[in-house]
Amino acid sequence: MTHTVPVPHGLPTERNAGPFDPPREITELREVRPVSPLNFPDGHEGRLVTGYDAVRQVLADTRFSSRQDLGVLHALDAGPDMPVQTEPSPQIPGMFIAMDPPDHTRLRRKLISAFTVKRMKQLEEHIIDIAERQLAEMARRMPPADLVAEFALPLPSLVICEMLGVPYADRVGFQSNSAKFMLREQPIAEKMAAYGAMMAYLSELVTGKRAEPGDDILSDLARDDDLSIEELTGISFLLLLAGHETTANMLALGTFALLEHPDQLAELRADPDLVPGAVEELLRYLAVADIFYRYATEDLELGGETIPAGSTVVVSLLAANRDPRRFSAPDTLDVHRTTRGLVSFGHGVHQCLGQQLARVEMRAGFAALIRRFPTLALAVPASEVKLRTDMNIYGVHELPVTWTETSWSGGRQCRPCEPAAPFAEHNT
């Protein structure tokens, strides 16, 4: 008898198969029906796409539109006070992630030169220096420490602020507001207040750069009279948000995963040349930016299913990265794996613009962390690590870690001279 699974009502988000795996319901659905109906909270029947081939097809076909102004894009994570949406959302200037060609192409082309592989290679040594400085500062503290606050968040924040020309001193404001904006069931008034504060801040910033440009990406964009202040603000919002949220969560969750797979961590310590490949494997295994939406502009066939025009289509990149039809032993973390074809950065015209920057940051971050802290360990049981199941980008809220010795770049080891207070006391 053919095994069936029920049509999901809402998107399963509980990590009931483990902190690094998709929800069990998602995995079961992918095996039986990789293109499945999905019931939304407002009653809409859309589609959930979990199979690797089908996910790539959706992301590559612009008939599955990224625009939100063509029809109603139904929400899965609306807060209790969110009114039911009955009209399309207006297009926001500069938000090219929610555009299709040719509008998307026009804006993306203005940014490509800033994020090329060659440009990122030129920045690599500087990013390594930033990672080393952050870890040196952490090593001077007595353990335990929160790896998110001390390293995973500061590293990409420092890099993207420097690249964009955003004062790092302003990080508390934009990090706080971005966290509120990314919270799934945040009351609408608080979510919009956070979004409004970020947009107001960035509008003032780019207006100043248009008047007095400096040597940074936003200044380069501000010199382009083809871009309005509103477009510059929207572009800045995307670059700043994506530039620190995704990499920060990959660094923290990736460290958690390695600590929970000590055999794989030992392999990296024994052979640091494995780190670049391990980064690709961690990207596949974790895919912190998992859920994306598309709008079916016409009746479409996908994976043997008919998707009616006007349907909201949800794709899971993590489920696709764990599809056994594409990857052997997909639920195994293997730092020796030659990982090709992962969809963690998307696929098609919307493939992540900053993926090469993210790779450089992760290579630098993981290599430096493994080298500097050879005895790194969790400071709490794994079950007590707070997962970001309430956020639109997955990860951990904090990662309490401890160590008994550190290594300097020359290999010399240093041991803490006195015991530290319990982790809870470091967060009061």
N, C-alpha and C positions, 0 to 999 in steps of 0.2 A: 504494500500500500504506500502511496506517495505521501511523504511527510509534508505537512503544511504548518505554517505559523500564522497567527492572527495578524490582521492589518493593524499596524500601530496607531494608537490615538495619541498624538503628540510624539515628540522625538525622545526616545530613551536616552537619558544622560547619566544615570547612576553607573559608576565604574564597578559593576558587580562581578566582573571577571578578573579584576586586579587593577591596580593604578595605571598600568601601561597599556591595557588592552581595551578594545571597543566594548561597549555594553553587550552582554550576551545576546540580547534581543536583536541587535544590529548584525552580529555575526551569524546568528541563525537565519535571519532574513536574507542575508547575502548568499548563503549556501542554497536556499530554496527558491528565492525570488529576488534576484539582484536589482530588478526594477519593480518596485512595489507601490501600491496605493498607500497613501499616508493621510490620515484624518487630522486636520488642523483644529485648534481650539475654537475657531469661529465657525466650524462646520464645513469648511472647504475641503474637498478631496483633491489633494495634490499627489506628487510622486516622490518617493525616496529612492535614490540611486546609490547602490553600495558596491556593485561589481566593478572591477578594474576597467574592463573594456568599455562598459557603459558610461562610467564616470568620465573617461577621456573623451568619449564621443560627445557628451553634453558640453564639456568645457571647450571643445574645438569647434562646435557648431553655433554660430551666432544667431541661429533661429531660436536657440535657448538664450534669450537676451539677458544681459546684465542690467538693463535699464529698469528703473522703478516707476517711470512716468508713462508706460504704455498701458498698464492695467494694474489691478490691485495685486501686490506681492504680499501674500498672507504670511503672518508671523507665527512662529512656534513658541516664542519666549516672551509674549506680551505680558506685562505686569498686570496685577489685578485691577488697576485703575486705567489701563490702556483702552481707549474706545475702539470698537470694532471698525476697521478701516473699510470704507466703501468707495473711496476714490483713489486714483493713482497718486503717488507722491511726486511733487515737482522735482525736477532735476536741480541739483545743487552745483553751482559753478565750481569747476576745478576738481570735482569728485569723479575722476576718470574711471575709478573702479566700478562705478555704476553707469558707465556709458558703453556704447557700441561704436564700432567704426562708422563714419570717419571721425566723429568727435573724440572718441577714445584715442585714435591714432594721432590726431593733431597734438594732444597734450602729452601723450607718452613720448613722442619723438623729441620733445623739448628736454626730456630727462635722461634719455638713453646714454648720452655721452658721459654723464656723471657716474654711471654705475656699470661701466664695462669691466670685463675681466682684467684688461690691462690696467685700468685705473685702480681697481681693487688690489692688484698685485703691488702697485706703487704705494698703497696705504698699509700693506701688510705689516711691515716692520714697526710702523707707528702704532698700529693696533696691538701688536705683541707687547710693545712698551707699556701701553695703557693697561693691558691685562696683568703684566708683571707688577706694575705699581699698585694696582688694586689688591692683588694678592699679598704683596709685601706689607701693605697696611693691615690687612686681615691677620697676617702672621704675627704682627706686633701685638695683637690683642690676645687676651687669654681665652682659650676655648671654654665653652662652646660658642658658636656664632651662627647667625642666620645667613646662609650662603646667598639667598635672594637679595637681602638688603646690602650685604657686604661686597658682593661680586657680580652675581648674575644680572641684576638690574643696572648697577652703575656702569658696567663695561659697555653695553650697547647704547646706553643713554649718553655717556661721554662722547662716544664716536659719532652718533647721529647729530648731537647738538653741535659738535665741532664742524661737521660736514655742512649742516644746514645754516650755521651761523645763529643758532639759538643759544642765548646765555645759559650756561649750565646752572648758574645760581637760581634760575627760574624753574628748576626741575621739580621741586616739591609741588608746585602748583599744577604743572601739566601732568605729572605722574598721578597725582591724586584725582584730577578730573578725568583722566583717561581711564583709571580704574573704575570710577563711578559710571562712566559711559559704557564700559564693557560688561558691567554687571547685568546678568540676564533679566532678572525680575525686579530691577530697580524701579521705584515709583517714577512715573513719567515726569513729574515736576523736577525731581532730583536729577534724572538723566538729562533732561533738556537744559537744566541749569549748568550742569557740567559741560555739556556740548557748547552751550552759549559762551561760557567763560573761556573755553579753549579757542573758539573762533574769534572772540573779541581780542584776546591776547595776540593771536597770530595775525589778525588784520592790522593791528597796530604795529607789529613787528615788520611785516612786509611793506607797509606804507613807509616806514622809516628807511627800509632798505632801498626802496625806489627813490627816495630823496637823497640818501647817502649810501650807495652800495659799497659792500666790502668784498672780501675774497672768500666767498662761500656759495653754495648752490642756490640758496634763496636770493642772494644778490644777483647772481647770474640770470635767474629767471626774472627778477624785477627789472632788469635792463631791457627786457623784451617788451616792447610797447604793444605787441599783439595780445598780451595777457592782461586782463583786468585785475584790479585789486581783489575782487571777489574770487576770481579764478586762482590767483596766487594764494589766497587764504585757504581755499579748498585743497589745493595741491599740498600746501604746507601741513595741513591737518593729516592727510593720508601718510605723508612721509614721516612725520614725527611719531604718529601713533604706531604705524607698522614698523618703524625703525627701531623702536625699543621694546615693544610688547612681545613680539614673536621670538626674537633672539633671546631675550631675558628668560622667557619660559622654557625655551629649548635648552639653555644652559643649566637651569635649575632642575628641570625634569630629567634631562639627560644624565646629570650627575646622580640623581636619585636612582635612575635605572641602572647605572653602572655599579653603584654601591650595593644594589640588590642582585647584581650578577657579578660577584667577585671574581669568578674565573675570567670573565671578559675584561674586567678592569685590570687584572693581573697581566693579561696579554698586552694591554696598552702600556703598562708600566715597564714590561720587559722589552717592548719594541715600539718606541714612540712613532716610528714611521707608519704604524697602522692607524694613527689618528685621523688623517684625511678620509680614509675609507670608513672608519668608525663613525665619523660625522654623517656620512651619507646613510649609513645603516641606522643611526639614531633618528635621522630625519624621517626615514621610512617607518621605523618602528613606533614613533611617537606622534608625528604629524599634529602639532599642537593647534594649528589653525585648520580645523577639521571640517566645519560645516559651511557650505556656500549655497546661495540661492540663485535660481534662474527662472525666467518667465517664458513659457512656451508661446511663441508668437503665432503659431499655426498648429494644426493637428500633426503630430509627429510620431513615427515609429521608433521605438528604442527597446532593444533586448526582447523583442517579441511582444511588447506591450504598446498599446496605443495611448498616447498622451494628448488629451484634448487641448486645443488652443485656450489660452487663459489660465492654464494650470501653473501653480507654483511648484517648481522642481527643486528638491533639496539633494545635494550630493555630499557624501561623506568621503573625504580624502583618506582618513585613517582606515576605514573599512576597505577601500580600494587597495591601499598599501599592504593590507593583510590578506589579500585574495590569493588562495592557494592555486588558482588557475594561472596566476602570473608569477608568484614567488614561491619557491620551495621552502617548506617549513617556515611559513610566514610569521608564526607567533614566537619564533626563536630569535633572540638577539644574538647576532653573530658578527663580530667585528672583522672577521675575515671575508665576509660576504662581498662579492662584487655587485654592488647595488646599482642597477640601471633601471631607468623607467619609472622611478618614484614620482608620485603626483603631489608631494607635500608642498611644492611651490605652484601648484596649479598646472594648467596645460592650455595651449592655444594662445590667443592674443592677450589674455589677461595673466599669463604666467608672471610670477612675481618679479618686479623690476629690480628689487634689491637682493635677489637670491645670492649673487656672488659676494656681496658684502656680508650677508648672514653666514655664508660658508667660511669666509676669512675670520670673522669674529668667533665662530664656534671652534674652528681649528686652533686659533690662538688661545682661546679660553680654556678648552679642555686640555690642550698640551701643557699649558702653564700650570693649571690646577693640579694635574696628575704629577707633574715634576716637583712643584713646591710643597705639596702635602702628600707624602708617600704613605701616611697612616690615616688618611681621612676616613671618617666613619660617621654614620648617623648618630646623633646625640639623643634620639628618642626612638622608640619602636617604630617600624615602618607603618604600622597601622595608625599611628598618631600624627603622621604627616598630613597636613590639611590640603586637600586637593581642590583645584579650581573648577569643580563641576558647576559652579554657579556663574562662571564667566564665559564670554564668547571665545576667548583664547584659553586653551587648557594649560595646566601646569600645576604648580604648587604655590600656595600663598606664602609659605616660608619653608625653608629646609634647614632645620637645626643640625649642625655638624660639629664634630670634635676631632681632635688629633693629638698625638703624643710627641710628634717632632715635625719639623719643617726642613726643607732643603733649599739652599740658596742656589743660584744659577751655576755656581761652581761645584755643587754637590755636597757642600758642607752642611751638616745637620745641626739643628738647634732644638733643644727640648724646653718646654715650658718649665719655669722654675717653681711654680706652686699650683695647687689644684684650683680649679675655677668653680664659681658658683653654679648651681643648677641653671639650665637654659631659661627657665621661666623668669629668673631674676634678671636676666639680660634684656628682657622685653617688657619691663615695667615702666 
